[in-house]
Amino acid sequence: MVIASKIESRSLESRRLGLVGVGLVLIWLVACDSRPAGRSGGTGGAGVGGSGGAAQAMAAGGGAGGQLFGGTGGGPSPGTGGGPSPGTGGGPSPGTGGGSSPGTGGSSAGPGGGGAVVNSGNGAGGGSEGGGAGGAGKSGSQVPDVPPGIDGCDIAAAHANAGAALGATLVNFWLGASQYVTAAPGNPKLTGYWTYAQTWDAVLDGVQRTRGQRFAGLITAFDEGQAARGWLDDSYEHEVWMTLALMRAFDLTADHTYLDTAETVFEDVMAEWDTTCCAPHLGGIWRDKTKAQKATGANAGAALAGARLAARAGKPAYLDFAKLVYAFWLSDMVDQPTFAVYDQLSANGQRATGSRTYDQGAMIGAALALEAATGEAHYLSEAQGLGQYLISKGTVMSSAGLVLDDGAPCSGDCAAWKGIGYRSLADLYRRDPTHKDYAKVLLGGAAAIWSLARNPATSFFSANWAGPAATAGAIEAQVSATIALNQYAMLCGDDPTPEPALVYQAEEGWLHHVDYEATAGRDYHGYGYVSTFTKDDQGFSLGVEVPQAGKYVIQWRYTAGEGTGARSVYVNGQRLTPAQMFPATATWNSWTTVGSTADFPAGKSTIELRFESTNGSKTSLDIDELTLKAM
């Protein structure tokens, strides 16, 4: 499929080194969050736009990066500001920043000039504050603060469950040979474009939930997988969800390639607005290229994506389009007294019902995004009406409490709908935490997913959150449950368990055609380990950060059950010599460590391990984790 050359023709040589830039999320989560008005200002990011004011800009400089499978890194100065004259936040006591020095937020920040803020995949916040400053360019990313807590949260358990669910999803469904996701464990058939976007969104949840400390390299791995297949799809409904995932990748990395790609995909959707069909309901976006029907997923999804994209790209036309699509769908495809959303509109003008969780969730998300973008109160009122219908008609009672439900049977795409509904309901609760009825469904859903829908032996989740537990794995049900558990953990609050310093899990890096495994009984750390690692250019890369410049030991935890192995190690694009040898281990379960030394600058760097036969790479290896130790 042909798509704009600037997107389609990207090779590994021209792709970004996303791993160093991902580390900036740790700055953004302080500097650019969406908080209720009246709280004190946060610390401004290094050149990252603050949440107040209109169109604060993001720094052009990226982290210092080396090559990754022939690719090149970012700019020479990590985190440097964009323009010589930093911008200011929107509050009455704005922070300043920009340049190479992080700015600080105002000491008593008031409402930001831009009103409510569009969050990265998590709906609308309250009034924004003055924040850090930015340079010239497009708007900075907005990453939400820790939202209001839900009574009854076990925060540590919520984060442990969310991480385990995402780890199980990757272990069972990531297929390294294809750089993509399978439809079912052990099945070589790949999943579709829409479910791949949903799986990527679940990974992005994991990155955001851990504030960039876990899973960050997988953002680039998933991007690479879809880029190889093309960013456009025959379904415009599917494209809006990929647009949303791309925007979240931009939010979490500051890499404008993601934003550029999101614009290309979204403009393909915009071109399908039609007012010639389907009387008496003249308007809407076609579901796909067959032009047989118009669907809520395509239209509410486009309104949601357009509102968010306008804020990030600084293009009001996207917001105008979002308002147009939403207004038509609300007037013609939503039952006004009840706020029940019709699923689709046929060419003969007939409206059909469908998923409560997906359709209601998509419209809730659109309403919240438009309220955030415009500040118009009616959007929030509409989101609340849509939410009330969702929790009253789209739920069933389980032994763990109320859970979202789409009826039975529910397989295929249906099994993924509840994750979208749950995400939007979580967004709505963040926006208005006075609605404890929302919290009951969110709490009940998370409890039921873990205790009733999960098979403890396999970590597969059932499409029916009320149970019984899954007997087999399917990507739709798996990713839906994973999204919900990660959203719930973020609602509970920050993970109280700190990550160990200078320890990095191999399976959470940029995986390049390597597998993510977790064989039962093996004493691995984290959620798994990297394997299938015996062909040229296979490997992985990890973004690391050291407190001060100097010489460090790079220590690999590994097994080599087939004999002594060797691999090439790169630090910031420079290959270390000689090749790293991995002495044979007695069995595949005999984990041990080996290391070499290298000089590191203070701050962020990238370490890569790859198979290169020309440099002596040989023999199968499993790699569990990397630890840096100052000498």
SVG drawing of the C-alpha trace seen along z (x, -y; Angstrom):
<svg xmlns="http://www.w3.org/2000/svg" viewBox="-35 -36 74 65">
<polyline fill="none" stroke="black" stroke-width="0.4" points="0.0,0.0 1.4,-3.4 1.7,-6.1 3.6,-9.3 7.2,-8.7 8.5,-10.4 6.8,-7.7 6.9,-4.6 10.5,-4.8 12.0,-4.9 14.9,-2.4 16.7,-1.3 19.5,-3.7 17.1,-6.7 15.0,-5.6 15.3,-7.3 17.1,-5.9 13.9,-6.0 15.3,-4.6 17.3,-7.6 14.5,-10.0 12.1,-7.8 13.9,-8.7 12.5,-12.2 9.2,-10.8 10.6,-11.0 10.9,-14.7 7.5,-15.2 5.6,-13.4 6.6,-16.1 6.7,-19.1 3.8,-18.5 1.1,-16.8 -2.6,-17.7 -3.5,-18.8 -6.5,-20.5 -6.1,-24.3 -4.7,-25.8 -1.9,-23.4 1.6,-24.6 3.6,-24.5 5.8,-21.6 9.3,-21.5 9.6,-22.5 11.2,-20.0 14.3,-20.7 12.9,-22.3 9.6,-20.6 6.4,-22.6 4.5,-23.2 0.8,-22.4 -0.3,-26.0 -0.7,-28.5 -1.4,-27.7 1.0,-25.6 4.1,-25.5 6.8,-23.9 9.0,-20.9 12.7,-20.9 14.2,-19.7 17.2,-18.2 17.1,-14.5 19.3,-12.3 22.7,-11.4 22.3,-8.1 24.4,-5.6 23.6,-3.3 21.0,-0.6 21.2,2.0 22.6,-0.7 20.3,-3.4 21.4,-6.8 20.8,-8.5 19.2,-11.8 20.8,-15.2 24.1,-15.8 22.7,-17.3 20.2,-15.3 17.2,-17.3 18.3,-20.6 15.7,-23.2 14.4,-24.2 14.8,-28.0 17.1,-30.6 14.2,-32.4 12.2,-30.0 8.5,-30.2 6.4,-30.6 3.7,-28.7 0.1,-29.8 -0.5,-30.4 -0.2,-33.8 3.2,-32.9 4.6,-31.0 7.8,-29.0 10.6,-29.5 12.8,-27.0 13.9,-26.2 17.5,-26.2 19.7,-23.6 18.4,-24.2 15.2,-22.8 12.7,-25.5 10.6,-25.5 6.9,-25.9 5.2,-28.9 4.9,-28.9 1.2,-29.4 0.0,-28.4 -3.5,-29.3 -5.5,-28.2 -3.4,-27.8 -4.2,-29.8 -5.1,-26.7 -7.9,-25.6 -8.1,-21.8 -5.4,-19.7 -5.5,-16.7 -3.8,-13.8 -1.8,-11.1 -4.4,-8.5 -6.0,-9.2 -8.8,-11.7 -9.2,-15.2 -7.7,-16.7 -9.0,-19.7 -7.9,-23.3 -4.2,-23.4 -1.5,-25.3 1.5,-27.3 4.4,-25.0 7.8,-24.8 8.9,-26.6 9.4,-25.4 11.2,-26.5 10.0,-26.9 8.1,-24.1 5.0,-22.0 3.2,-21.8 4.8,-19.8 3.4,-16.6 1.0,-16.4 1.3,-13.5 -1.2,-13.1 -0.4,-13.3 -1.3,-10.6 -5.1,-10.7 -7.5,-10.6 -7.3,-7.3 -10.0,-4.7 -11.1,-3.6 -10.1,0.0 -6.9,0.0 -4.0,2.2 -1.5,0.1 1.4,2.5 -0.8,5.4 -2.5,3.3 0.9,2.5 2.1,6.1 -1.0,7.4 -0.7,4.8 2.9,5.6 2.3,9.4 -0.6,9.0 1.5,7.0 4.5,9.4 2.3,12.4 0.8,10.7 4.3,10.1 5.6,13.5 2.7,15.3 1.9,13.1 5.1,11.3 6.6,13.1 10.2,12.0 10.7,13.5 7.9,11.4 8.4,8.4 4.7,8.5 2.0,9.9 0.3,13.3 -3.5,13.9 -3.0,16.8 -0.1,18.4 1.8,20.8 -0.1,19.7 2.0,18.3 -1.0,16.3 -0.4,12.6 -3.1,10.4 -4.7,7.7 -3.9,4.0 -6.6,2.9 -5.6,5.4 -1.9,4.6 -2.8,0.9 -4.6,2.0 -1.6,4.1 0.8,1.2 -1.5,-1.0 -1.2,1.6 2.5,1.4 2.3,-2.4 0.2,-2.1 3.0,-0.1 5.6,-2.7 3.4,-5.5 2.4,-3.5 6.1,-3.0 7.1,-6.5 9.4,-5.2 11.3,-2.8 9.9,0.4 8.9,1.5 10.2,-1.7 12.3,-0.1 9.2,1.8 7.7,-1.4 10.2,-1.4 10.0,2.4 6.2,2.1 6.8,-0.9 9.3,1.0 6.8,3.9 4.0,1.8 6.3,-0.4 7.5,2.7 3.9,3.4 2.7,-0.2 0.7,-2.6 -2.5,-2.7 -5.3,-0.1 -8.4,0.6 -10.5,-0.2 -10.8,-3.8 -12.2,-2.6 -9.0,-0.8 -6.8,-3.8 -8.2,-6.1 -7.0,-3.7 -3.6,-3.5 -3.6,-7.3 -4.2,-7.4 -1.4,-4.9 1.0,-7.0 0.1,-10.1 0.8,-8.4 4.2,-7.2 4.9,-10.8 3.8,-11.9 6.2,-9.4 9.2,-9.9 9.1,-13.4 9.9,-11.9 8.0,-13.9 8.2,-11.0 5.4,-9.5 3.3,-12.7 4.0,-13.0 2.9,-9.5 -0.3,-10.1 -1.1,-13.0 -0.7,-11.0 -2.9,-8.2 -5.5,-10.6 -5.7,-12.6 -6.6,-9.3 -9.5,-9.1 -10.6,-12.7 -10.8,-12.2 -13.7,-9.7 -16.2,-12.2 -19.3,-11.9 -22.6,-13.8 -24.2,-12.0 -25.3,-9.0 -27.3,-7.7 -30.7,-9.5 -32.1,-10.6 -28.8,-10.7 -26.5,-12.5 -23.0,-12.6 -20.3,-10.5 -17.1,-8.7 -17.2,-5.3 -16.1,-2.3 -13.9,-1.0 -13.2,-1.1 -16.2,1.0 -18.4,-2.0 -21.2,0.3 -21.7,-1.4 -20.6,-4.1 -19.6,-3.0 -19.3,-4.5 -15.7,-3.3 -14.7,-5.3 -16.6,-8.4 -16.3,-8.7 -12.8,-7.5 -12.1,-10.2 -13.5,-12.9 -11.4,-11.7 -8.2,-11.5 -8.8,-14.8 -9.3,-16.7 -6.0,-15.3 -4.1,-15.7 -5.0,-19.3 -3.4,-20.1 -0.2,-18.3 0.2,-19.3 -1.0,-22.9 -3.5,-22.5 -7.0,-23.9 -8.4,-22.1 -8.2,-18.8 -10.3,-20.2 -12.8,-21.7 -13.2,-18.3 -13.5,-16.5 -16.3,-18.9 -18.1,-18.3 -17.9,-14.5 -18.9,-14.5 -21.9,-16.8 -23.3,-14.7 -22.8,-11.4 -24.3,-12.8 -27.4,-14.2 -28.1,-11.3 -26.5,-8.2 -27.1,-8.7 -30.5,-8.3 -30.8,-11.6 -33.0,-10.6 -30.8,-7.6 -27.5,-8.4 -27.4,-4.9 -25.1,-5.0 -26.0,-3.2 -23.2,-1.0 -23.5,-1.6 -25.4,-3.3 -26.2,-1.3 -26.3,-2.7 -30.2,-2.5 -30.3,-4.8 -31.0,-2.0 -29.3,-2.3 -28.2,0.8 -27.3,1.4 -24.0,3.1 -21.4,3.0 -22.3,1.0 -18.7,0.9 -17.0,0.0 -19.5,-2.4 -20.2,-4.1 -16.5,-4.2 -15.5,-5.7 -18.1,-8.5 -17.1,-9.2 -13.5,-9.5 -14.5,-11.9 -16.6,-14.1 -13.8,-14.3 -11.2,-15.2 -13.4,-17.9 -14.1,-19.3 -10.4,-19.4 -9.7,-21.1 -12.5,-23.7 -13.5,-24.1 -17.1,-23.9 -19.1,-22.4 -21.7,-20.6 -19.1,-18.0 -18.6,-16.9 -22.3,-16.7 -22.6,-14.5 -19.7,-12.3 -21.5,-11.9 -24.7,-10.9 -22.9,-8.4 -21.0,-7.1 -24.2,-6.6 -25.7,-4.5 -22.5,-2.4 -22.5,-1.6 -26.3,-0.9 -26.7,1.1 -23.2,2.3 -22.4,4.1 -23.2,7.3 -22.7,8.3 -20.0,10.8 -18.8,12.3 -16.1,9.6 -18.5,6.7 -19.9,4.9 -18.0,5.5 -18.3,4.3 -20.0,6.8 -20.9,7.2 -23.0,10.3 -22.3,13.8 -21.0,15.1 -18.1,12.5 -15.1,13.5 -12.9,11.9 -13.0,8.1 -15.8,8.2 -13.3,9.5 -11.2,6.3 -14.1,3.8 -14.2,3.8 -10.7,2.5 -11.7,-0.6 -14.8,-1.1 -12.8,-0.7 -10.1,-3.2 -12.8,-5.8 -14.6,-5.2 -11.3,-5.6 -10.8,-8.9 -14.3,-10.0 -13.6,-9.2 -10.3,-11.1 -12.2,-14.1 -15.0,-13.9 -14.0,-11.7 -17.2,-12.7 -18.9,-9.9 -18.3,-7.0 -20.6,-4.8 -17.8,-4.9 -15.3,-3.9 -17.4,-0.8 -17.3,0.5 -13.6,-0.2 -12.8,1.5 -15.1,4.4 -13.7,4.9 -10.1,5.0 -10.9,7.4 -12.9,9.7 -10.3,9.7 -7.6,10.9 -9.6,13.3 -12.3,14.7 -11.2,14.2 -7.5,15.1 -6.2,18.6 -3.4,18.7 -1.6,21.5 -1.3,19.7 -2.0,16.0 -4.6,16.0 -7.7,13.9 -11.3,14.7 -13.4,12.4 -16.0,12.7 -14.6,10.7 -17.1,12.3 -15.6,15.7 -15.0,18.5 -11.3,18.3 -9.8,18.6 -9.0,22.1 -7.0,20.7 -5.3,17.5 -6.5,14.9 -5.0,11.5 -8.2,9.6 -9.2,10.8 -5.6,10.6 -5.0,7.0 -8.4,5.8 -7.8,7.2 -4.2,5.9 -5.4,2.4 -7.9,2.4 -5.4,3.6 -2.9,1.0 -5.5,-1.8 -6.7,-0.6 -3.1,-0.7 -2.6,-4.2 -5.9,-5.2 -4.7,-3.8 -1.5,-5.9 2.3,-5.5 3.9,-2.2 5.4,-2.1 8.0,0.5 11.1,-1.3 13.0,0.2 16.6,1.1 19.1,-1.4 21.2,-0.6 19.4,2.8 17.7,3.2 15.5,6.1 16.6,7.4 13.1,8.2 11.9,4.6 14.3,3.1 14.0,2.4 13.7,6.1 14.8,6.5 13.6,9.9 14.3,11.7 11.8,13.5 10.5,12.7 10.3,15.9 9.5,17.0 9.8,20.8 8.3,22.0 10.8,23.2 13.7,21.0 15.0,18.6 14.8,15.4 14.3,11.9 11.5,9.6 8.8,11.0 11.0,13.1 14.2,13.0 15.4,12.5 16.0,15.6 16.1,16.8 19.3,14.9 21.4,16.6 21.0,14.6 22.7,11.5 21.2,8.2 19.1,9.9 19.5,8.2 18.2,5.7 19.0,2.2 18.5,0.8 18.4,-2.9 20.4,-3.4 21.3,-6.3 24.3,-6.7 24.7,-9.4 28.2,-10.5 30.7,-10.0 33.2,-7.3 34.1,-3.7 31.4,-1.1 31.2,2.7 28.5,3.9 27.3,7.1 25.1,9.5 23.0,12.2 22.7,15.1 22.7,18.8 24.5,20.6 23.4,24.2 24.7,25.1 28.3,23.9 30.3,20.7 28.7,17.8 29.8,14.4 28.0,11.2 28.9,7.7 28.3,5.0 27.8,1.3 27.8,-1.7 26.3,-4.8 27.0,-3.5 30.6,-2.4 31.4,1.3 33.4,2.6 36.3,4.8 36.9,7.6 33.5,9.3 31.8,10.2 32.3,13.8 29.6,15.8 31.2,19.0 29.1,22.1 26.8,22.9 26.0,26.4 22.3,26.1 19.8,23.6 18.8,22.9 22.3,22.2 22.1,18.4 25.5,16.6 27.0,13.3 29.8,12.0 30.9,8.5 33.2,6.0 34.0,2.3 33.2,-0.8 33.3,-4.6 29.9,-6.3 29.0,-10.0 26.8,-11.2 23.1,-10.8 21.6,-8.8 23.3,-6.3 22.3,-3.2 23.8,0.3 23.1,2.8 23.8,6.5 23.6,8.0 24.5,11.1 27.1,10.3 28.7,13.3 31.4,11.2 32.5,10.1 32.6,13.7 29.0,14.0 28.1,17.7 25.9,20.1 22.4,19.6 22.1,17.4 19.3,16.4 19.9,12.9 18.0,12.0 19.2,8.6 21.9,6.0 23.5,4.3 25.9,1.4 28.5,1.1 30.7,-1.9 34.4,-1.0"/>
</svg>
